[in-house]
Amino acid sequence: MGWIVNLIIFVLMLALTGLTLVGAVAGLVHAVVTRPDAYPAIDTKSKGFWVAIMAVCAAVAALFGVLRVLTLPIMAAGAVLTSFAGLFLLASMVGTSVYLVDIRPRIDEIQGRSWFRKAA
């Protein structure tokens, strides 16, 4: 019975890691193609800062995705989230979420473009 729980945790964590990776890559592409003067216009950190944050988030999510697929449900899948290393994945999720939910919409608003939704 315990292996079923581990398998469910494994699948959920793999899905979260995959979503984080897709979001981080999309955010990285957005950050790279955005003009540098857009970031100070919305009172946030520089373009270089956000490109670096998104690159690190994508790298961490990719690393954890590969490690998760290689280990499969052999190990206790929940241990990766609760371990110290799992904090890096959590930080990657937070960094990606902050960019996609806060920074990207404000930049798109001042530049008059829309990547992920229909223009009003």
N, CA, C and O atoms as a printed pandas DataFrame, in Angstrom:
     atom_number atom_name residue_name chain_id  residue_number  x_coord  y_coord  z_coord
0              1         N          MET        A               1    0.820   -1.203    0.000
1              2        CA          MET        A               1    0.000    0.000    0.000
2              3         C          MET        A               1    0.859    1.261    0.000
3              4         O          MET        A               1    0.484    2.266   -0.605
4              5         N          GLY        A               2    2.017    1.215    0.678
5              6        CA          GLY        A               2    2.880    2.376    0.743
6              7         C          GLY        A               2    3.458    2.761   -0.605
7              8         O          GLY        A               2    3.731    3.937   -0.846
8              9         N          TRP        A               3    3.652    1.785   -1.495
9             10        CA          TRP        A               3    4.196    2.092   -2.815
10            11         C          TRP        A               3    3.213    2.886   -3.646
11            12         O          TRP        A               3    3.619    3.655   -4.517
12            13         N          ILE        A               4    1.921    2.712   -3.390
13            14        CA          ILE        A               4    0.912    3.484   -4.128
14            15         C          ILE        A               4    1.011    4.956   -3.754
15            16         O          ILE        A               4    0.944    5.831   -4.618
16            17         N          VAL        A               5    1.167    5.222   -2.475
17            18        CA          VAL        A               5    1.316    6.607   -2.016
18            19         C          VAL        A               5    2.577    7.218   -2.609
19            20         O          VAL        A               5    2.561    8.359   -3.069
20            21         N          ASN        A               6    3.675    6.456   -2.600
21            22        CA          ASN        A               6    4.924    6.949   -3.173
22            23         C          ASN        A               6    4.779    7.217   -4.664
23            24         O          ASN        A               6    5.326    8.192   -5.180
24            25         N          LEU        A               7    4.045    6.354   -5.353
25            26        CA          LEU        A               7    3.830    6.555   -6.783
26            27         C          LEU        A               7    3.002    7.811   -7.041
27            28         O          LEU        A               7    3.296    8.562   -7.972
28            29         N          ILE        A               8    1.984    8.046   -6.242
29            30        CA          ILE        A               8    1.149    9.252   -6.385
30            31         C          ILE        A               8    1.984   10.506   -6.127
31            32         O          ILE        A               8    1.891   11.480   -6.874
32            33         N          ILE        A               9    2.792   10.481   -5.078
33            34        CA          ILE        A               9    3.661   11.619   -4.774
34            35         C          ILE        A               9    4.658   11.833   -5.908
35            36         O          ILE        A               9    4.927   12.969   -6.299
36            37         N          PHE        A              10    5.203   10.742   -6.434
37            38        CA          PHE        A              10    6.148   10.829   -7.544
38            39         C          PHE        A              10    5.514   11.503   -8.755
39            40         O          PHE        A              10    6.111   12.404   -9.345
40            41         N          VAL        A              11    4.326   11.080   -9.125
41            42        CA          VAL        A              11    3.652   11.641  -10.298
42            43         C          VAL        A              11    3.312   13.110  -10.076
43            44         O          VAL        A              11    3.502   13.928  -10.977
44            45         N          LEU        A              12    2.813   13.458   -8.894
45            46        CA          LEU        A              12    2.489   14.857   -8.600
46            47         C          LEU        A              12    3.735   15.738   -8.640
47            48         O          LEU        A              12    3.702   16.833   -9.202
48            49         N          MET        A              13    4.818   15.274   -8.056
49            50        CA          MET        A              13    6.051   16.066   -8.051
50            51         C          MET        A              13    6.645   16.168   -9.454
51            52         O          MET        A              13    7.215   17.200   -9.809
52            53         N          LEU        A              14    6.519   15.119  -10.246
53            54        CA          LEU        A              14    6.996   15.176  -11.629
54            55         C          LEU        A              14    6.186   16.201  -12.422
55            56         O          LEU        A              14    6.741   16.951  -13.224
56            57         N          ALA        A              15    4.875   16.228  -12.195
57            58        CA          ALA        A              15    4.027   17.207  -12.881
58            59         C          ALA        A              15    4.378   18.629  -12.448
59            60         O          ALA        A              15    4.475   19.520  -13.292
60            61         N          LEU        A              16    4.568   18.855  -11.164
61            62        CA          LEU        A              16    4.942   20.188  -10.678
62            63         C          LEU        A              16    6.305   20.615  -11.225
63            64         O          LEU        A              16    6.497   21.775  -11.588
64            65         N          THR        A              17    7.236   19.684  -11.280
65            66        CA          THR        A              17    8.556   19.993  -11.828
66            67         C          THR        A              17    8.455   20.334  -13.304
67            68         O          THR        A              17    9.104   21.271  -13.771
68            69         N          GLY        A              18    7.650   19.585  -14.042
69            70        CA          GLY        A              18    7.456   19.857  -15.465
70            71         C          GLY        A              18    6.804   21.207  -15.707
71            72         O          GLY        A              18    7.214   21.947  -16.601
72            73         N          LEU        A              19    5.783   21.531  -14.909
73            74        CA          LEU        A              19    5.133   22.842  -15.033
74            75         C          LEU        A              19    6.097   23.970  -14.705
75            76         O          LEU        A              19    6.091   25.009  -15.365
76            77         N          THR        A              20    6.918   23.772  -13.697
77            78        CA          THR        A              20    7.909   24.778  -13.337
78            79         C          THR        A              20    8.915   24.962  -14.466
79            80         O          THR        A              20    9.296   26.090  -14.779
80            81         N          LEU        A              21    9.342   23.880  -15.070
81            82        CA          LEU        A              21   10.301   23.963  -16.170
82            83         C          LEU        A              21    9.702   24.700  -17.363
83            84         O          LEU        A              21   10.357   25.568  -17.940
84            85         N          VAL        A              22    8.482   24.375  -17.738
85            86        CA          VAL        A              22    7.830   25.041  -18.867
86            87         C          VAL        A              22    7.649   26.528  -18.569
87            88         O          VAL        A              22    7.921   27.371  -19.425
88            89         N          GLY        A              23    7.193   26.851  -17.363
89            90        CA          GLY        A              23    7.018   28.249  -16.985
90            91         C          GLY        A              23    8.321   29.015  -16.941
91            92         O          GLY        A              23    8.383   30.172  -17.357
92            93         N          ALA        A              24    9.370   28.370  -16.435
93            94        CA          ALA        A              24   10.668   29.041  -16.344
94            95         C          ALA        A              24   11.257   29.297  -17.727
95            96         O          ALA        A              24   11.844   30.353  -17.965
96            97         N          VAL        A              25   11.106   28.348  -18.634
97            98        CA          VAL        A              25   11.617   28.549  -19.993
98            99         C          VAL        A              25   10.815   29.644  -20.697
99           100         O          VAL        A              25   11.389   30.485  -21.388
100          101         N          ALA        A              26    9.500   29.639  -20.527
101          102        CA          ALA        A              26    8.672   30.693  -21.124
102          103         C          ALA        A              26    9.033   32.054  -20.538
103          104         O          ALA        A              26    9.128   33.039  -21.270
104          105         N          GLY        A              27    9.234   32.116  -19.226
105          106        CA          GLY        A              27    9.643   33.362  -18.588
106          107         C          GLY        A              27   11.023   33.810  -19.027
107          108         O          GLY        A              27   11.267   35.005  -19.193
108          109         N          LEU        A              28   11.929   32.860  -19.217
109          110        CA          LEU        A              28   13.275   33.192  -19.681
110          111         C          LEU        A              28   13.230   33.774  -21.090
111          112         O          LEU        A              28   13.892   34.774  -21.368
112          113         N          VAL        A              29   12.466   33.165  -21.966
113          114        CA          VAL        A              29   12.329   33.693  -23.331
114          115         C          VAL        A              29   11.738   35.096  -23.280
115          116         O          VAL        A              29   12.206   35.994  -23.980
116          117         N          HIS        A              30   10.713   35.285  -22.456
117          118        CA          HIS        A              30   10.077   36.599  -22.324
118          119         C          HIS        A              30   11.080   37.627  -21.804
119          120         O          HIS        A              30   11.154   38.742  -22.319
120          121         N          ALA        A              31   11.845   37.253  -20.790
121          122        CA          ALA        A              31   12.815   38.182  -20.206
122          123         C          ALA        A              31   13.920   38.541  -21.195
123          124         O          ALA        A              31   14.385   39.680  -21.215
124          125         N          VAL        A              32   14.339   37.594  -22.003
125          126        CA          VAL        A              32   15.418   37.842  -22.961
126          127         C          VAL        A              32   14.972   38.788  -24.071
127          128         O          VAL        A              32   15.743   39.652  -24.488
128          129         N          VAL        A              33   13.751   38.640  -24.552
129          130        CA          VAL        A              33   13.304   39.464  -25.690
130          131         C          VAL        A              33   12.724   40.810  -25.268
131          132         O          VAL        A              33   12.420   41.641  -26.124
132          133         N          THR        A              34   12.569   41.037  -23.984
133          134        CA          THR        A              34   12.026   42.306  -23.504
134          135         C          THR        A              34   13.106   43.384  -23.507
135          136         O          THR        A              34   14.261   43.120  -23.172
136          137         N          ARG        A              35   12.723   44.586  -23.884
137          138        CA          ARG        A              35   13.665   45.714  -23.883
138          139         C          ARG        A              35   14.173   45.986  -22.465
139          140         O          ARG        A              35   13.419   45.856  -21.500
140          141         N          PRO        A              36   15.443   46.362  -22.337
141          142        CA          PRO        A              36   16.011   46.611  -20.999
142          143         C          PRO        A              36   15.351   47.771  -20.260
143          144         O          PRO        A              36   15.307   47.759  -19.030
144          145         N          ASP        A              37   14.839   48.767  -20.973
145          146        CA          ASP        A              37   14.243   49.913  -20.301
146          147         C          ASP        A              37   12.845   49.622  -19.757
147          148         O          ASP        A              37   12.278   50.455  -19.050
148          149         N          ALA        A              38   12.287   48.471  -20.070
149          150        CA          ALA        A              38   10.945   48.134  -19.572
150          151         C          ALA        A              38   10.966   47.811  -18.082
151          152         O          ALA        A              38    9.993   48.081  -17.377
152          153         N          TYR        A              39   12.051   47.245  -17.604
153          154        CA          TYR        A              39   12.112   46.838  -16.196
154          155         C          TYR        A              39   12.144   48.035  -15.243
155          156         O          TYR        A              39   11.384   48.048  -14.275
156          157         N          PRO        A              40   12.993   49.038  -15.479
157          158        CA          PRO        A              40   12.931   50.215  -14.607
158          159         C          PRO        A              40   11.594   50.956  -14.715
159          160         O          PRO        A              40   11.175   51.620  -13.767
160          161         N          ALA        A              41   10.933   50.846  -15.856
161          162        CA          ALA        A              41    9.649   51.523  -16.038
162          163         C          ALA        A              41    8.573   50.960  -15.126
163          164         O          ALA        A              41    7.609   51.657  -14.808
164          165         N          ILE        A              42    8.719   49.713  -14.701
165          166        CA          ILE        A              42    7.730   49.132  -13.778
166          167         C          ILE        A              42    8.280   49.045  -12.354
167          168         O          ILE        A              42    7.725   48.342  -11.509
168          169         N          ASP        A              43    9.367   49.760  -12.097
169          170        CA          ASP        A              43    9.973   49.823  -10.759
170          171         C          ASP        A              43   10.346   48.450  -10.218
171          172         O          ASP        A              43    9.928   48.066   -9.126
172          173         N          THR        A              44   11.130   47.722  -10.986
173          174        CA          THR        A              44   11.614   46.420  -10.535
174          175         C          THR        A              44   13.101   46.315  -10.838
175          176         O          THR        A              44   13.711   47.269  -11.320
176          177         N          LYS        A              45   13.675   45.170  -10.559
177          178        CA          LYS        A              45   15.104   44.940  -10.802
178          179         C          LYS        A              45   15.404   45.017  -12.298
179          180         O          LYS        A              45   14.491   45.132  -13.116
180          181         N          SER        A              46   16.666   44.954  -12.642
181          182        CA          SER        A              46   17.098   45.103  -14.038
182          183         C          SER        A              46   16.776   43.858  -14.863
183          184         O          SER        A              46   16.416   42.805  -14.336
184          185         N          LYS        A              47   16.920   44.023  -16.177
185          186        CA          LYS        A              47   16.706   42.910  -17.092
186          187         C          LYS        A              47   17.682   41.778  -16.792
187          188         O          LYS        A              47   17.288   40.612  -16.778
188          189         N          GLY        A              48   18.940   42.102  -16.555
189          190        CA          GLY        A              48   19.939   41.085  -16.260
190          191         C          GLY        A              48   19.590   40.254  -15.039
191          192         O          GLY        A              48   19.807   39.043  -15.018
192          193         N          PHE        A              49   19.044   40.913  -14.019
193          194        CA          PHE        A              49   18.628   40.208  -12.809
194          195         C          PHE        A              49   17.556   39.184  -13.136
195          196         O          PHE        A              49   17.659   38.028  -12.725
196          197         N          TRP        A              50   16.527   39.591  -13.870
197          198        CA          TRP        A              50   15.408   38.683  -14.163
198          199         C          TRP        A              50   15.809   37.588  -15.138
199          200         O          TRP        A              50   15.319   36.464  -15.031
200          201         N          VAL        A              51   16.690   37.890  -16.087
201          202        CA          VAL        A              51   17.177   36.845  -16.985
202          203         C          VAL        A              51   17.954   35.809  -16.174
203          204         O          VAL        A              51   17.787   34.608  -16.383
204          205         N          ALA        A              52   18.794   36.261  -15.258
205          206        CA          ALA        A              52   19.564   35.334  -14.420
206          207         C          ALA        A              52   18.647   34.499  -13.532
207          208         O          ALA        A              52   18.834   33.289  -13.412
208          209         N          ILE        A              53   17.661   35.137  -12.913
209          210        CA          ILE        A              53   16.719   34.410  -12.054
210          211         C          ILE        A              53   15.988   33.341  -12.856
211          212         O          ILE        A              53   15.882   32.199  -12.410
212          213         N          MET        A              54   15.486   33.697  -14.028
213          214        CA          MET        A              54   14.732   32.735  -14.830
214          215         C          MET        A              54   15.639   31.625  -15.360
215          216         O          MET        A              54   15.204   30.479  -15.470
216          217         N          ALA        A              55   16.891   31.947  -15.689
217          218        CA          ALA        A              55   17.828   30.919  -16.154
218          219         C          ALA        A              55   18.135   29.925  -15.035
219          220         O          ALA        A              55   18.185   28.717  -15.267
220          221         N          VAL        A              56   18.338   30.435  -13.832
221          222        CA          VAL        A              56   18.605   29.549  -12.689
222          223         C          VAL        A              56   17.372   28.705  -12.381
223          224         O          VAL        A              56   17.497   27.513  -12.098
224          225         N          CYS        A              57   16.193   29.301  -12.431
225          226        CA          CYS        A              57   14.954   28.547  -12.184
226          227         C          CYS        A              57   14.781   27.440  -13.212
227          228         O          CYS        A              57   14.402   26.323  -12.860
228          229         N          ALA        A              58   15.052   27.737  -14.478
229          230        CA          ALA        A              58   14.932   26.720  -15.529
230          231         C          ALA        A              58   15.962   25.606  -15.327
231          232         O          ALA        A              58   15.647   24.428  -15.498
232          233         N          ALA        A              59   17.176   25.974  -14.968
233          234        CA          ALA        A              59   18.230   24.975  -14.760
234          235         C          ALA        A              59   17.900   24.063  -13.575
235          236         O          ALA        A              59   18.075   22.847  -13.653
236          237         N          VAL        A              60   17.425   24.653  -12.487
237          238        CA          VAL        A              60   17.079   23.860  -11.307
238          239         C          VAL        A              60   15.907   22.923  -11.620
239          240         O          VAL        A              60   15.937   21.748  -11.255
240          241         N          ALA        A              61   14.885   23.437  -12.291
241          242        CA          ALA        A              61   13.738   22.596  -12.636
242          243         C          ALA        A              61   14.150   21.476  -13.588
243          244         O          ALA        A              61   13.676   20.348  -13.454
244          245         N          ALA        A              62   15.023   21.772  -14.542
245          246        CA          ALA        A              62   15.490   20.740  -15.472
246          247         C          ALA        A              62   16.297   19.679  -14.732
247          248         O          ALA        A              62   16.121   18.484  -14.968
248          249         N          LEU        A              63   17.174   20.113  -13.845
249          250        CA          LEU        A              63   17.978   19.172  -13.069
250          251         C          LEU        A              63   17.095   18.265  -12.224
251          252         O          LEU        A              63   17.291   17.049  -12.208
252          253         N          PHE        A              64   16.129   18.842  -11.524
253          254        CA          PHE        A              64   15.256   18.030  -10.689
254          255         C          PHE        A              64   14.349   17.139  -11.523
255          256         O          PHE        A              64   14.005   16.035  -11.098
256          257         N          GLY        A              65   13.955   17.604  -12.707
257          258        CA          GLY        A              65   13.159   16.765  -13.590
258          259         C          GLY        A              65   13.938   15.542  -14.044
259          260         O          GLY        A              65   13.416   14.428  -14.034
260          261         N          VAL        A              66   15.190   15.750  -14.441
261          262        CA          VAL        A              66   16.031   14.628  -14.871
262          263         C          VAL        A              66   16.278   13.676  -13.703
263          264         O          VAL        A              66   16.172   12.459  -13.854
264          265         N          LEU        A              67   16.606   14.236  -12.540
265          266        CA          LEU        A              67   16.852   13.376  -11.377
266          267         C          LEU        A              67   15.609   12.600  -10.983
267          268         O          LEU        A              67   15.702   11.435  -10.594
268          269         N          ARG        A              68   14.455   13.228  -11.080
269          270        CA          ARG        A              68   13.210   12.560  -10.706
270          271         C          ARG        A              68   12.901   11.432  -11.682
271          272         O          ARG        A              68   12.473   10.357  -11.262
272          273         N          VAL        A              69   13.108   11.656  -12.967
273          274        CA          VAL        A              69   12.836   10.610  -13.951
274          275         C          VAL        A              69   13.832    9.458  -13.800
275          276         O          VAL        A              69   13.462    8.293  -13.942
276          277         N          LEU        A              70   15.089    9.783  -13.513
277          278        CA          LEU        A              70   16.085    8.729  -13.363
278          279         C          LEU        A              70   15.844    7.866  -12.134
279          280         O          LEU        A              70   16.082    6.659  -12.170
280          281         N          THR        A              71   15.376    8.466  -11.054
281          282        CA          THR        A              71   15.147    7.683   -9.838
282          283         C          THR        A              71   13.841    6.920   -9.897
283          284         O          THR        A              71   13.693    5.884   -9.248
284          285         N          LEU        A              72   12.886    7.424  -10.674
285          286        CA          LEU        A              72   11.544    6.860  -10.754
286          287         C          LEU        A              72   11.015    6.616   -9.344
287          288         O          LEU        A              72   11.538    7.203   -8.397
288          289         N          PRO        A              73   10.029    5.798   -9.174
289          290        CA          PRO        A              73    9.509    5.634   -7.804
290          291         C          PRO        A              73   10.326    4.680   -6.945
291          292         O          PRO        A              73    9.828    4.185   -5.934
292          293         N          ILE        A              74   11.577    4.413   -7.330
293          294        CA          ILE        A              74   12.405    3.488   -6.560
294          295         C          ILE        A              74   12.617    4.017   -5.145
295          296         O          ILE        A              74   12.477    3.284   -4.166
296          297         N          MET        A              75   12.959    5.312   -5.057
297          298        CA          MET        A              75   13.151    5.901   -3.737
298          299         C          MET        A              75   11.827    6.504   -3.262
299          300         O          MET        A              75   10.882    6.632   -4.040
300          301         N          ALA        A              76   11.768    6.861   -2.021
301          302        CA          ALA        A              76   10.565    7.503   -1.499
302          303         C          ALA        A              76   10.436    8.860   -2.166
303          304         O          ALA        A              76   11.208    9.772   -1.869
304          305         N          ALA        A              77    9.474    9.004   -3.061
305          306        CA          ALA        A              77    9.385   10.202   -3.898
306          307         C          ALA        A              77    9.184   11.462   -3.072
307          308         O          ALA        A              77    9.652   12.530   -3.467
308          309         N          GLY        A              78    8.515   11.371   -1.957
309          310        CA          GLY        A              78    8.277   12.542   -1.127
310          311         C          GLY        A              78    9.535   13.078   -0.490
311          312         O          GLY        A              78    9.566   14.233   -0.065
312          313         N          ALA        A              79   10.576   12.267   -0.413
313          314        CA          ALA        A              79   11.817   12.692    0.240
314          315         C          ALA        A              79   12.497   13.815   -0.524
315          316         O          ALA        A              79   13.219   14.609    0.078
316          317         N          VAL        A              80   12.286   13.905   -1.839
317          318        CA          VAL        A              80   12.946   14.945   -2.613
318          319         C          VAL        A              80   12.392   16.321   -2.264
319          320         O          VAL        A              80   13.142   17.297   -2.236
320          321         N          LEU        A              81   11.097   16.414   -1.999
321          322        CA          LEU        A              81   10.514   17.698   -1.636
322          323         C          LEU        A              81   10.899   18.089   -0.218
323          324         O          LEU        A              81   11.157   19.263    0.050
324          325         N          THR        A              82   10.942   17.144    0.673
325          326        CA          THR        A              82   11.204   17.467    2.070
326          327         C          THR        A              82   12.696   17.556    2.384
327          328         O          THR        A              82   13.068   17.984    3.477
328          329         N          SER        A              83   13.543   17.167    1.459
329          330        CA          SER        A              83   14.973   17.237    1.705
330          331         C          SER        A              83   15.465   18.674    1.522
331          332         O          SER        A              83   14.736   19.536    1.031
332          333         N          PHE        A              84   16.696   18.910    1.921
333          334        CA          PHE        A              84   17.286   20.236    1.764
334          335         C          PHE        A              84   17.347   20.626    0.300
335          336         O          PHE        A              84   17.092   21.780   -0.045
336          337         N          ALA        A              85   17.682   19.675   -0.569
337          338        CA          ALA        A              85   17.766   19.954   -2.006
338          339         C          ALA        A              85   16.401   20.336   -2.577
339          340         O          ALA        A              85   16.320   21.101   -3.537
340          341         N          GLY        A              86   15.336   19.807   -1.991
341          342        CA          GLY        A              86   13.991   20.146   -2.441
342          343         C          GLY        A              86   13.660   21.615   -2.267
343          344         O          GLY        A              86   12.766   22.137   -2.933
344          345         N          LEU        A              87   14.380   22.285   -1.373
345          346        CA          LEU        A              87   14.168   23.721   -1.203
346          347         C          LEU        A              87   14.576   24.492   -2.450
347          348         O          LEU        A              87   14.005   25.543   -2.743
348          349         N          PHE        A              88   15.562   23.978   -3.192
349          350        CA          PHE        A              88   15.955   24.622   -4.444
350          351         C          PHE        A              88   14.835   24.551   -5.476
351          352         O          PHE        A              88   14.583   25.513   -6.201
352          353         N          LEU        A              89   14.164   23.399   -5.533
353          354        CA          LEU        A              89   13.024   23.265   -6.442
354          355         C          LEU        A              89   11.902   24.198   -6.009
355          356         O          LEU        A              89   11.262   24.827   -6.853
356          357         N          LEU        A              90   11.659   24.293   -4.730
357          358        CA          LEU        A              90   10.625   25.204   -4.225
358          359         C          LEU        A              90   10.981   26.651   -4.559
359          360         O          LEU        A              90   10.109   27.423   -4.957
360          361         N          ALA        A              91   12.240   27.022   -4.402
361          362        CA          ALA        A              91   12.679   28.379   -4.766
362          363         C          ALA        A              91   12.513   28.617   -6.259
363          364         O          ALA        A              91   12.165   29.721   -6.676
364          365         N          SER        A              92   12.759   27.598   -7.062
365          366        CA          SER        A              92   12.561   27.718   -8.504
366          367         C          SER        A              92   11.090   27.941   -8.827
367          368         O          SER        A              92   10.760   28.751   -9.693
368          369         N          MET        A              93   10.216   27.235   -8.144
369          370        CA          MET        A              93    8.771   27.418   -8.342
370          371         C          MET        A              93    8.348   28.836   -7.970
371          372         O          MET        A              93    7.556   29.459   -8.677
372          373         N          VAL        A              94    8.873   29.337   -6.870
373          374        CA          VAL        A              94    8.520   30.687   -6.419
374          375         C          VAL        A              94    9.048   31.741   -7.383
375          376         O          VAL        A              94    8.316   32.657   -7.757
376          377         N          GLY        A              95   10.306   31.622   -7.791
377          378        CA          GLY        A              95   10.883   32.585   -8.732
378          379         C          GLY        A              95   10.132   32.624  -10.050
379          380         O          GLY        A              95    9.868   33.696  -10.593
380          381         N          THR        A              96    9.789   31.452  -10.560
381          382        CA          THR        A              96    9.035   31.368  -11.807
382          383         C          THR        A              96    7.654   31.983  -11.640
383          384         O          THR        A              96    7.195   32.726  -12.508
384          385         N          SER        A              97    6.998   31.683  -10.546
385          386        CA          SER        A              97    5.655   32.224  -10.302
386          387         C          SER        A              97    5.672   33.740  -10.173
387          388         O          SER        A              97    4.793   34.416  -10.709
388          389         N          VAL        A              98    6.655   34.279   -9.474
389          390        CA          VAL        A              98    6.740   35.736   -9.307
390          391         C          VAL        A              98    6.897   36.408  -10.663
391          392         O          VAL        A              98    6.233   37.407  -10.939
392          393         N          TYR        A              99    7.768   35.870  -11.513
393          394        CA          TYR        A              99    7.961   36.496  -12.813
394          395         C          TYR        A              99    6.698   36.398  -13.659
395          396         O          TYR        A              99    6.263   37.391  -14.242
396          397         N          LEU        A             100    6.110   35.214  -13.730
397          398        CA          LEU        A             100    4.960   35.024  -14.616
398          399         C          LEU        A             100    3.701   35.727  -14.134
399          400         O          LEU        A             100    2.874   36.137  -14.948
400          401         N          VAL        A             101    3.543   35.871  -12.828
401          402        CA          VAL        A             101    2.312   36.460  -12.297
402          403         C          VAL        A             101    2.441   37.957  -12.040
403          404         O          VAL        A             101    1.453   38.684  -12.150
404          405         N          ASP        A             102    3.626   38.427  -11.704
405          406        CA          ASP        A             102    3.788   39.841  -11.337
406          407         C          ASP        A             102    4.525   40.654  -12.398
407          408         O          ASP        A             102    4.011   41.675  -12.853
408          409         N          ILE        A             103    5.700   40.228  -12.794
409          410        CA          ILE        A             103    6.557   41.023  -13.673
410          411         C          ILE        A             103    6.064   41.003  -15.123
411          412         O          ILE        A             103    5.892   42.058  -15.734
412          413         N          ARG        A             104    5.835   39.807  -15.673
413          414        CA          ARG        A             104    5.454   39.691  -17.071
414          415         C          ARG        A             104    4.182   40.460  -17.433
415          416         O          ARG        A             104    4.179   41.153  -18.450
416          417         N          PRO        A             105    3.108   40.373  -16.656
417          418        CA          PRO        A             105    1.908   41.135  -17.039
418          419         C          PRO        A             105    2.124   42.649  -17.034
419          420         O          PRO        A             105    1.581   43.356  -17.883
420          421         N          ARG        A             106    2.913   43.148  -16.082
421          422        CA          ARG        A             106    3.154   44.597  -16.052
422          423         C          ARG        A             106    4.013   45.042  -17.226
423          424         O          ARG        A             106    3.793   46.119  -17.781
424          425         N          ILE        A             107    4.984   44.229  -17.608
425          426        CA          ILE        A             107    5.805   44.566  -18.768
426          427         C          ILE        A             107    4.960   44.520  -20.037
427          428         O          ILE        A             107    5.047   45.416  -20.877
428          429         N          ASP        A             108    4.157   43.494  -20.172
429          430        CA          ASP        A             108    3.293   43.397  -21.353
430          431         C          ASP        A             108    2.318   44.567  -21.423
431          432         O          ASP        A             108    1.993   45.046  -22.509
432          433         N          GLU        A             109    1.858   45.021  -20.272
433          434        CA          GLU        A             109    0.914   46.141  -20.238
434          435         C          GLU        A             109    1.569   47.429  -20.742
435          436         O          GLU        A             109    0.969   48.148  -21.541
436          437         N          ILE        A             110    2.779   47.727  -20.292
437          438        CA          ILE        A             110    3.399   48.982  -20.726
438          439         C          ILE        A             110    3.911   48.905  -22.157
439          440         O          ILE        A             110    4.040   49.929  -22.827
440          441         N          GLN        A             111    4.204   47.691  -22.632
441          442        CA          GLN        A             111    4.676   47.543  -24.010
442          443         C          GLN        A             111    3.534   47.295  -24.993
443          444         O          GLN        A             111    3.741   47.282  -26.206
444          445         N          GLY        A             112    2.340   47.101  -24.464
445          446        CA          GLY        A             112    1.192   46.889  -25.323
446          447         C          GLY        A             112    1.210   45.567  -26.069
447          448         O          GLY        A             112    0.706   45.482  -27.188
448          449         N          ARG        A             113    1.779   44.543  -25.469
449          450        CA          ARG        A             113    1.793   43.232  -26.105
450          451         C          ARG        A             113    1.199   42.199  -25.161
451          452         O          ARG        A             113    1.083   42.420  -23.955
452          453         N          SER        A             114    0.831   41.079  -25.735
453          454        CA          SER        A             114    0.246   40.016  -24.944
454          455         C          SER        A             114    0.742   38.678  -25.458
455          456         O          SER        A             114    0.474   38.317  -26.604
456          457         N          TRP        A             115    1.468   37.933  -24.620
457          458        CA          TRP        A             115    2.004   36.647  -25.035
458          459         C          TRP        A             115    1.069   35.510  -24.707
459          460         O          TRP        A             115    0.877   34.611  -25.525
460          461         N          PHE        A             116    0.484   35.532  -23.527
461          462        CA          PHE        A             116   -0.242   34.374  -23.045
462          463         C          PHE        A             116   -1.751   34.592  -22.952
463          464         O          PHE        A             116   -2.466   33.729  -22.444
464          465         N          ARG        A             117   -2.226   35.690  -23.416
465          466        CA          ARG        A             117   -3.676   35.944  -23.378
466          467         C          ARG        A             117   -4.037   36.824  -24.546
467          468         O          ARG        A             117   -3.172   37.457  -25.153
468          469         N          LYS        A             118   -5.313   36.864  -24.859
469          470        CA          LYS        A             118   -5.764   37.688  -25.982
470          471         C          LYS        A             118   -5.721   39.158  -25.586
471          472         O          LYS        A             118   -6.034   39.527  -24.454
472          473         N          ALA        A             119   -5.328   39.977  -26.542
473          474        CA          ALA        A             119   -5.265   41.421  -26.302
474          475         C          ALA        A             119   -6.677   41.968  -26.150
475          476         O          ALA        A             119   -7.605   41.541  -26.837
476          477         N          ALA        A             120   -6.815   42.910  -25.246
477          478        CA          ALA        A             120   -8.142   43.488  -24.997
478          479         C          ALA        A             120   -8.499   44.522  -26.032
479          480         O          ALA        A             120   -9.580   45.107  -25.973
